[in-house]
Each structure stands twice: as C-alpha cells, then as structure tokens.
Amino acid sequence: MTARNQEAPARYSLAFVVIVAVFVTCLITANITAVKLIGAWGLVFDAGNLIFPISYIFGDVLTEVYGFRVARRVIWLGFLCNLLAVAAISAANFLPPAPFFDAEGSFERILGYAPRLLIASFLAYLVGELVNSFVLAKMKVATNGRYLWARTIGSTLVGQGLDSAIFTLVAFAGVIPAGEMLKAVLTVWVLKSLYEAAATPLTYLVVNRLKRTEGVDVYDRDTTFNPLPIGR
C-alpha cells in the first residue's frame, strides 16, 4: 500500500464504531475488575490487567489507520465515559440501601473507589494512551509506514511503561517500599508488553483490512500533537 496523508473521513463506518465501543468497554471493565488480585506463577497482579492491554491494541489500530487526532478524541471519550461510570457507581454507593438489600457491605467493598487510586488510574491512563499514540504516529512517519510490528510494540513499551510507573507511584508512594513498587511496575509492564507482542498478528489483520475497506491510511505529518482534543 502506498503512503498516503489522507484526512480521516467526516463520517465513520460501523467498523470504526465497533473499535471505539470495544476500546471504551475495555477501559471501564478494567477499572471494575481491578479490585480482584490474582496470584499466578509467583506473581500478584490485578484482574484488570487481563483486559486493559486490549485498549492499547485498539488504540494502536485507531492511530495507525485514522491518525493521532482521531485517536486523541477517542482517548478523551474513554476518559469521560470512565468518569461517568465512576460517578454513577459512587452515587449508588452514597444512596441508602433498601431495607431488604443485604449486600450493601459487599457492594461498597467491591465498588467503593478510593480517591487516590482513582486519580492514579485516570492520570496513568491519559498519559500512557496519549504517549502510546504519539510514539506510534511519529514512528509511522519516520518509517514511511513500514515495520508495523516495531511501531506497535515500541509504542506500547513506552506507553505501558509510563502507565504502570505513574499509577504505582501516585497510588502507593509512601505506602509500600520503593523496591516493591519497582517490582510491581516491572511485572505489570512486562506482562502488558508481552500481551501486545502476542497480539501482533491480530493487529496486522485488523489494520490491513481496515485500510482496504475504509480507504484510509493517515500519516500525521502536519499534526501538532496537542494532547487536548482541539485543533490539528
């Protein structure tokens, strides 16, 4: 496929809507399931890590096909949807339970968000996803659209590394020893990066099919890469 610098279309296909829906669903689901800790292979990690890396895979697809500006809008949409979900759950926790509802304690324990963890999660998500998209877009221009595998894995290494580091530092600084925090960051970073690498064949399949069917292959040569969803 020849290199093109097209604008993303003003109206999007069903495939685009599905990608955005899966992206947002992964974010919200990861936030909810993260309350469960999994112990496997001598490691401890939260269940959100089973689905959260999928958001990076779909984020890569969005940036590779539609460009940074479209991916940036979707990233902020995911942030707002996540915020809405948290607000709704918090409101449900605040309202008094019915007299016959006997699971109030369990509901609050599982779906009660600690403010510090929420701040850590939201900040890590925004920085990680935006940097992931930025790195992939820049690498696409630098490689003239070649080596998709290197772009997806390379951008994920940077984005997931920042995501893991920011979340752990903001959420647990002063709570757990620095050595344990470093171990937690490295463990999650490696697991998520391996996840992305294993999904590379699927990423190739989805990207190539979308480029053919959508007729879109955006190169961010003139993009300003403003992290806010405004302008070019």
N, C-alpha and C positions, 0 to 999 in steps of 0.2 A: 504494500500500500504506500502510495507516495505521500510525502509530508505535506500537510495542509495546515493552514492557520485560520480555520473557519470559526465563525461565531456559533455558539450553541443556539439551537433553534428557540424561537419565542414560545412555541407550544411543544410540550413533551409527550412522548409516547407512553403506552401502557408499561413498557419495559422500564422506562425511567421512573415512573410512579412506583412500580414494584420495588425497585432498588432502594428508593428513598424510604418506602414503608419498612422494608427489612432493616435498613440502617437504623432508623428510629426505634424500631421494636427491639433490636439488639441492645441498644443503649438502656432503655427502660427496664428490660428484663434483667440485664446485668446488674443494675442498681438494686433490684429487689432480691435477686438470688445471691448477691454478695454477702448476705448475712450468714449464710451457711459456710462453715470452714470444712475443707476436705483434707484428709490425711492420706497420702498415697506416695509410694516409692520413697518413703522417708522425708517427704516434703509436706508442708502445710500451705494451702492457698485457698482463697475463697471461690465459691462456685460461680461467681460472675465471670471468672477467667475462662470458663468453658464457652461462653458466647460472646464476650466483649471483643475478642480479636476479629470476629466476623465483621464488626463495624469498620475495622481498618481495611479489610479486604474490599468491602463495598465502597469505602472511601477512596481506595486506590482506583477502583473501576470508574467512579464518578470523575475523579481528576484526570485520569488517562483519556477518557472518552470526551467528556464535556468541558474540561478545563477547571482551573483553580476557582474562578469566580462562581461557577455553579456549585462546586463542591463546598465553597465557603458558605454559601447560602444554606445548603443542606446541613452543614455542621452547626450553624446557629439555630436552624429549625430544630435539630435534635436537642440542642441545649434548652430551648424554650419548651419543647414537649416534655423533656425530663423534669424541668422546673414545675410544669403544670402537674405532672404525676406526683411529685413530692408534695406540692401544695395540697392536692386532693387527699393524699394519704395522711398528711399532717392534720388536715381539717377533720378527717374521720377519727383520728386519734383523740382530738380535742373534744368532740361531741360526746355527750353522755350515752352510755350503752343502754339498751332496753333491759328491763328487769330480768328477763328470762335468758339474756345473752350471757353465756357462761365462759366465753373465750376471750374476754377483754384483756386479761393479762398476757395471754399468748399473742394476741393481735398487736399489742403495744410493744412487746419484746421483739417480735419479728419485723414489724413495720415502723418501729419508732426510730426516726433518724436523729443521730447526734449532730448538732450544728457543725462541729469541727470536721467530722467526716464528710458532711455534705459539701462544705467549702473545698476540702481537699479533692473530692471527686469531681466537682464541676470545674475547678481550676485545671486539674490534670487533664481532663477531657478536652477542654478548649485548646490548651497549649499543645497537647500531643497530636490531636487531629489536624489542627491548622498547620503545624510544622510538618507533619507527615505529608499533607497535601502540597505544601510549599516545596519541600525537597523533591517530591516526585515530579512536579511540574517543571522545576528547574533542570532536573536530570533529563527529562524528556527533550527539552530544547537542546541541552548540551550534547546529547547522544543522537539527535535528529530522529528520535522515535525508535531507536534500536535498543536491544537488551532490556526488554520489559521486565524480565526476571530480576535483573540487577536493580532496576528502579523501584519495584515493589518491595523487595527485601531490604534494600538500602534505606528507603524512606521509613519503613517500619522499624528498623533498628533505631533510627533517630527518634521517631515519634513515640514509639512504645517505651524507649529508654527514658525520655522526658516524662511521659505519663506516669510510669512506675516510680520514678525518683520524686516527682512533685507530690504525688499522692502520699507516699510513705513519709516524706519529710514533714508535710503540712499536718498529716493526721497523727503521727506518732512521735514527733520530735519532743524530747523531754519525758516521754512515756516509756519507751523501750530503749535499750542501749544502742549506740551507734553501730556496733558490729552486727547486731541482729537486724537493724534496719537495712544495712548494706546487703546482708544475706537475702533478706526478703525482696529487695529491689532486683538483685541479680537473678534470683529464682524466677520471679514473675516475668522479667524482661526476656530471659532465655526461653521460657515456655511459650510466651506470646510470639516471639520471633520464629520459633520452630513451627508454630501453628501456621503463620503466614507462609513460610517456606513450603510447607506440606501442601498448602492450598494453591501454589503457583500454577499447576496445570489447569485447575478450575478457573483461575483468574484469566489465564490466556484464552480459554474457551469463551468466557463471557465477554471479555474485551473485544476479541476479534469478531464475534457475532454481532455485538452492538455497533461496532464501527461499520460493518457491512449493511446492517438493516436500518440504522439511523442515518447513515451517510454523514457522520460527524466524527471529526478527529482533531480536537482543538490543541493548538500549540500556544502556550502563554508567553509569546514573545513581547507583547506590549502591556502586559499586566503589571500593575503597581504592587500587588501582593499586600494591600492593606488588609489587616486581619479583621476589620469591621466590614459588615456586609453592605458596603456603599462604594460607589464609583467603580473605576476599572481596576 
